[in-house]
């Protein structure tokens, strides 16, 4: 069964938190992003509908519409 998620780096890029993928990576690794109340430093963290992402005073909630289906390898 496919799993629906979006990776943190892609989510931040589509929400314009940084102009390039490299800048997004630096932003995440600096510890400036939290996911569901915990600092996240993994670029490819899987986000699911309802996850809350915070950067400074900006708060984003992951919506079902941005998720993609990924088939798990067996």
PLY file of the C-alpha trace (Angstrom):
ply
format ascii 1.0
element vertex 74
property float x
property float y
property float z
element edge 73
property int vertex1
property int vertex2
end_header
0.00 0.00 0.00
1.42 3.43 -0.92
2.44 5.83 1.83
1.55 9.53 1.41
4.11 12.08 2.56
6.30 15.00 1.52
9.91 15.44 2.56
10.73 18.40 4.80
13.15 19.97 2.32
10.54 19.90 -0.49
7.84 21.29 1.82
10.01 24.24 2.87
10.96 24.99 -0.72
7.37 25.07 -2.00
6.47 27.34 0.93
9.29 29.74 -0.06
11.25 29.61 3.20
14.48 29.70 1.18
15.20 30.53 -2.47
17.20 27.38 -3.29
17.49 23.77 -2.23
20.95 24.44 -0.81
19.62 27.23 1.38
16.77 24.99 2.55
19.32 22.35 3.57
21.34 24.92 5.54
18.20 26.22 7.23
17.22 22.72 8.36
20.71 21.75 9.54
21.05 24.98 11.53
18.25 23.80 13.85
15.93 26.65 12.87
13.02 24.35 11.94
10.79 22.43 14.32
8.33 19.71 13.43
5.53 18.98 15.88
7.35 20.90 18.60
10.77 19.26 18.20
13.84 20.67 16.43
14.41 18.76 13.19
17.77 18.58 11.39
17.01 15.81 8.87
16.44 17.14 5.34
14.36 14.20 4.21
12.12 13.93 7.28
8.78 12.52 6.11
5.89 14.86 6.77
2.29 13.69 6.91
-1.05 15.52 6.92
-1.49 17.50 10.13
2.22 17.87 10.95
3.08 21.35 12.24
6.26 23.05 10.99
7.56 26.21 12.67
10.31 28.59 11.54
10.76 31.67 13.73
7.21 33.03 14.07
5.85 31.35 10.92
3.72 28.24 11.41
2.73 25.83 8.64
0.41 22.84 8.77
0.93 20.07 6.24
-2.20 19.61 4.16
-3.25 16.46 2.35
-3.09 18.28 -1.01
0.75 18.58 -0.92
1.40 14.93 -0.13
2.54 12.44 -2.74
2.10 8.70 -2.83
5.26 6.64 -2.46
5.31 2.89 -2.90
7.37 1.09 -0.26
10.00 -1.27 -1.63
9.55 -4.85 -0.46
0 1
1 2
2 3
3 4
4 5
5 6
6 7
7 8
8 9
9 10
10 11
11 12
12 13
13 14
14 15
15 16
16 17
17 18
18 19
19 20
20 21
21 22
22 23
23 24
24 25
25 26
26 27
27 28
28 29
29 30
30 31
31 32
32 33
33 34
34 35
35 36
36 37
37 38
38 39
39 40
40 41
41 42
42 43
43 44
44 45
45 46
46 47
47 48
48 49
49 50
50 51
51 52
52 53
53 54
54 55
55 56
56 57
57 58
58 59
59 60
60 61
61 62
62 63
63 64
64 65
65 66
66 67
67 68
68 69
69 70
70 71
71 72
72 73
